[in-house]
Amino acid sequence: MKTTEELKEIILDLRLKIIKLNVPKGHCPYAYYNEFDNPLGDCSDCSECKEVFMNKWEEIIIKDLETL
């Protein structure tokens, strides 16, 4: 049986994978999700945007999981 921490890690991984799947490769994720503004402003490197975006979502998901 999995521990609570292992289950939280699985949930985190699955939620991040779902977000990644919803953003086509090479596209800016802020065009698909508008929960928060792009901290980089108008950037020309979508991979950099995506990294910042995914880190922000990871923080949000971890915060949500802390309440479980």
C-alpha positions as CSV (number, residue, x, y, z in Angstrom):
1,M,0.0,0.0,0.0
2,K,1.2,3.5,-0.9
3,T,1.9,6.1,1.7
4,T,0.2,9.5,1.7
5,E,3.4,11.2,0.5
6,E,3.7,8.7,-2.4
7,L,0.1,9.2,-3.4
8,K,0.6,13.0,-3.3
9,E,3.7,12.6,-5.6
10,I,1.6,10.5,-8.0
11,I,-1.1,13.1,-8.1
12,L,1.4,15.9,-8.7
13,D,3.0,14.0,-11.6
14,L,-0.4,13.2,-13.2
15,R,-1.7,16.8,-12.9
16,L,1.5,18.2,-14.4
17,K,1.3,15.7,-17.3
18,I,-2.3,16.7,-18.0
19,I,-1.3,20.3,-18.2
20,K,1.6,19.5,-20.5
21,L,-0.7,17.5,-22.8
22,N,-3.1,20.4,-23.1
23,V,-0.4,22.7,-24.5
24,P,0.8,21.8,-28.0
25,K,4.6,21.5,-28.3
26,G,6.2,24.8,-29.3
27,H,3.3,26.9,-28.2
28,C,3.2,29.3,-25.3
29,P,1.3,27.8,-22.4
30,Y,-0.1,31.2,-21.4
31,A,-2.2,31.1,-24.6
32,Y,-4.0,28.1,-23.2
33,Y,-4.1,28.8,-19.5
34,N,-4.9,32.3,-18.2
35,E,-5.0,31.6,-14.4
36,F,-2.0,34.0,-14.0
37,D,0.0,36.4,-16.0
38,N,3.2,35.6,-17.8
39,P,6.0,36.9,-15.5
40,L,8.4,37.1,-18.5
41,G,6.1,39.5,-20.4
42,D,6.2,39.2,-24.1
43,C,8.9,36.6,-24.6
44,S,10.2,35.1,-27.8
45,D,11.3,31.7,-26.3
46,C,8.3,29.5,-25.6
47,S,10.4,26.8,-23.9
48,E,11.5,29.3,-21.3
49,C,7.9,30.4,-20.8
50,K,6.9,26.8,-20.5
51,E,9.5,26.1,-17.8
52,V,8.4,29.1,-15.7
53,F,4.7,28.2,-16.3
54,M,5.2,24.6,-15.2
55,N,7.2,25.6,-12.1
56,K,4.3,28.0,-11.2
57,W,1.7,25.2,-11.7
58,E,3.9,22.8,-9.6
59,E,3.9,25.3,-6.7
60,I,0.1,25.6,-7.0
61,I,-0.5,21.9,-7.1
62,I,1.8,21.3,-4.2
63,K,0.0,23.9,-2.2
64,D,-3.3,22.2,-3.0
65,L,-1.9,18.8,-2.0
66,E,-0.8,20.1,1.4
67,T,-4.4,20.4,2.3
68,L,-5.0,16.7,1.8
